[in-house]
């Protein structure tokens, strides 16, 4: 899974993001989001290489579709942003400034 390639998805979701809160999508639990968030923190809050993406994927054990759904959700919530360089994503929360 190439999480860094989700930047286009992030950009599209950011354009449409306006809600301060969104219900979890069907089939996604808060535990899933927490697992992904922890994996991103372990990866240094940034995924810009295939190796970093693979580490997040391995840490979560999630398949590509689930990872994409979580990234899209967190982007909508303002907790994932594309890197300014355009080559990855960054988790933005209290643990990752």
C-alpha positions in Angstrom: 0.0 0.0 0.0 1.4 3.3 -0.9 -0.1 5.7 1.6 2.0 8.5 0.3 0.0 8.2 -2.9 -3.2 9.1 -1.1 -2.3 12.8 -1.4 -4.8 13.3 -4.3 -7.5 11.7 -2.2 -6.6 14.0 0.6 -6.7 17.1 -1.6 -10.2 16.2 -2.9 -11.5 15.5 0.6 -10.0 18.7 1.9 -11.9 20.7 -0.7 -15.2 19.2 0.4 -14.5 19.2 4.1 -16.6 21.7 6.0 -18.1 19.7 8.8 -16.5 20.0 12.2 -17.5 16.4 13.0 -18.4 13.5 10.8 -19.9 10.2 11.9 -17.7 7.2 11.4 -18.3 5.6 8.0 -20.1 2.3 8.1 -17.7 -0.5 8.8 -15.2 1.7 10.6 -14.8 1.7 14.3 -13.2 4.2 16.6 -10.7 1.4 17.4 -9.8 1.3 13.7 -9.1 5.0 13.7 -7.1 4.8 17.0 -5.0 1.9 15.6 -4.2 3.8 12.4 -3.4 7.0 14.4 -1.1 5.1 16.7 0.7 3.6 13.7 1.1 7.0 12.1 2.6 8.4 15.4 5.0 5.4 15.5 6.0 6.3 11.9 6.8 9.9 13.0 3.4 11.3 11.9 4.5 11.5 8.3 4.2 9.0 5.4 6.2 10.2 2.4 8.0 7.0 1.4 6.9 3.5 0.4 8.8 2.2 3.5 6.9 4.5 5.8 3.6 3.5 4.2 4.5 -0.2 4.5 5.3 0.3 8.2 1.9 1.9 8.9 0.2 -0.9 6.9 2.1 -3.6 8.7 1.4 -2.0 12.1 -2.3 -1.8 11.5 -2.8 -5.0 9.6 -5.5 -3.2 7.6 -6.0 -3.8 3.9 -5.6 -1.0 1.4 -9.3 -0.1 1.1 -9.6 0.2 4.9 -6.5 2.4 5.1 -7.9 4.6 2.3 -11.2 5.0 4.1 -9.5 5.9 7.3 -7.2 8.4 5.6 -10.2 10.0 3.8 -12.1 10.2 7.1 -9.2 11.8 9.0 -8.6 14.2 6.1 -12.3 15.2 6.4 -11.8 15.7 10.1 -8.7 17.9 9.5 -6.4 15.4 11.1 -4.6 14.3 7.9 -3.1 16.8 5.5 -1.1 16.4 2.4 2.5 17.4 2.7 3.4 20.8 1.1 5.9 18.9 -1.1 3.0 16.9 -2.5 4.7 13.6 -1.8 2.8 12.2 1.2 0.6 12.8 4.2 0.9 14.1 7.7 -1.1 13.4 10.8 -2.0 16.6 12.6 -3.2 16.1 16.2 -2.0 16.8 19.8 0.8 14.2 19.4 1.9 15.4 16.0 2.3 19.2 15.6 
